[in-house]
Amino acid sequence: MNSPLIRRLAAFCVAFLLLFYIGYQVYNANYTSVKTEVAVYVQADDPGTAEVVQATGTAVRKVSVIQQQTNGVVTYVVEDGGKVSKGGTIAELYATEQDAAAQQQIETLNLQISQLQKLSSPGSTYAVDQDSLTKQISQKLIALLQTSASGEYDALDEPREDLLYVLNERQIVTNKVSDFNDRINSLTQQRDALTANRQVLGTVTAPSAGTFISEVDGYESVFDYDSILTITPEQYQQKLETQVSPPADAVGKICGEFKWYFVCVVSAQDALKFIEGNAVSLSFPFATSDSVTAVVRAVNQESIESQAAVVLECSTMNEELARLRTETCSVSVTEYSGIRVSQKAVHFAEVTRTVENEDGEETTETREVKGVYVMHGSEIVFRQIVPLYSTSTYVICDPNPDPEELMTSETVQLYDEIVVEGTDLYDGKVVK
């Protein structure tokens, strides 16, 4: 023991153990054995809060097909989804493609002439200042770029003309030009020349008032609008497989009823999610970016274990929706709001509580319930949750469940620190 070597080895061991102990204490003081995230509240209209059913269905409308012999080129003057009155013009007939193209040029020239005449009229720009115009130019340019970026090239005309108008208006305000009379005269001459050389054969008028749709596919007579609420899955499939062709002389159709239906066949499991009278939201990702509100009008199935034909009533109409026939659809059946927690935070635990019966006697009840672990200071507390809607990544929980449902004193609350990672978790565990 008196050997210098042994004494040095002993001192080294003591120093090592002391340093190890100090390091462990520092690590233990700064290391948290669990990872948490804050519970947030989500609204029903937030992304990802709706139970969605994917389906392929068919649009059914009450229509009358417009049939008229045409020997020339048809140019529509009413867009799909546009309103027409009885006897109103929906299309014009031209002798050649060149005549039809000339008419489109004439309409463009008329718009440009009208805008330039408005700018040239006295007093039309006296109240406009340069700062306001600069702001408008920026807004119109952004609108044009957004439309272009969206790929909706058919809709570029309006934002382009709006931008051109404010650019021309700025030239008047800044005294770059006094008027546009020379340009108006030039455009007028172009228009008159096109008008003189085109050959108009006639027009197509609406036989009744309603919504105009240019496309006729032959299914107009296959799906019966008046009996659609009783359609079965088998009938729907048979009608969908019917070989059809539109009349050779069809030039469009008029939808006389304001409401239309979207019919789809869903599985027995998905059929349980549709309740007659409930409102749902429809999304047609390959047809339009707009969502459509609908009402469940019928859920027709032979038995609770069989497929169902679901009939949804819609009243929204625009150019894209007017062209729908058979289309893929996402149906948001039910939207939920509540406390959202990660699926990684959800655990099962046995919880015992004391209950009092009608006679005032206290008994204990033990049940395995679903819940999360919540940080309460340095202690972990287990709180039961009542799920409203679940996905593979998160759960939306009822923030105000019935107290009789709860085995714990509280449920998860907004801004709770939820434990999403940790080992050996249990109620009352102290962590640092």
Order of alpha helices (4+ residues) and beta strands (2+ residues): alpha-beta-beta-beta-beta-beta-beta-beta-alpha-alpha-alpha-alpha-beta-beta-alpha-beta-beta-alpha-beta-beta-beta-alpha-beta-beta-beta-beta-beta-beta-beta-beta
